[in-house]
């Protein structure tokens, strides 16, 4: 039986799988001592909803709106919407115990999950005018949407009574299709979807421990392509066996990004998979570091996290492969989560005294 991964402490009880991926693999990272990476000049805006003690932005759209969740002093979770002018509004599912906004589309429609009084998770969609709709795939005891596209299609993962994960796709009219990768002998986890309805994620292909993960691409007609990261071409310190390939996002052109690691190395590498199936390895900007690409925009610009130079830092990788590292002022840990098509990046960071805060990095 395959059980659901535990939520990392930083984000419990609300779960975002893209953050889970980076944080759950943190134990595999070797924090190398290296020269400081370069930092591009950019404008940073930091923010926290009123009453927040931990702020976790999850998604930003082209207009610059940002959604995510925060914890109050009682560690209750609330969602927020930050408008392009900086106005912060708390948005909680009516009657819900804890609300976690995961993704918003260009129109401002938001999806995510909320917990009921029994702490069971349900999916939601919130229209731009504030109308809420709850949903669950048949057989779900915990529904976790990951992405909503411009058409209003929602994809994500749900867990059944045996705590096994399955993928789902919800049409704009509310019809839900559940799915599992045909090669899977374990669980299927959805991490992203693009405007055409292509879905990516990863699945477990046997019941052994440690369970290897493989990447998948699901086309709009329901056809599957499975893949693993390449065996080391172009990666000076990569070794032979890929243990896990874990996609995190897919953009409008079908480029897929994510992370992979091997059973004989602690370093985690990034990858870019082109629509023609060509794969490029993305190394951390410092030797011995690990890297986690989290979000890619339509132009192929990527943001994410790298663990190197003594800590966790944000990075942006341009179309040509150049990586620029960044941190908001006074940050001791930087966790980018989303980049929009204008190049604006959002995520969260910590100060030396602790506590998570939201940030917006505006392009030059």
Buried (B, 14 or more C-beta within 10 A) or exposed (E): EBEBBEBBEBBEBBBBBBBBBBBBBBEBBEBBEBEEBEEEEBEBBBBBBEEBBBBBBBBBBBBBBBBBBBBBEEEBBBBBBBEBEEEBEBBBBEEBBBBBBBBBBBBBBBBBBBBBEEEBBBBBBBEEEEEBEBBBBEEBBBBBBBBBBBEBBBBBBBBBEEBBBBBBBBEEEEEBEBBBBEEBBBBBBBBBBBBBBBBBBBBBBEEEEEBBBBBBBBEEEEEBBBBBBBEBEEBEEBEEEBBBBBBBBBBBBBBBBBBBBBEEBEBBBBBBBEEEEEBBBBBBBBBBBBBBBBBBBBBBBBBBBBBBBEEBBBBBBEEEEEBBBBBBEEBEBBBBBBBBBBBBBBBBBBBEEEBBBBBBBEBE
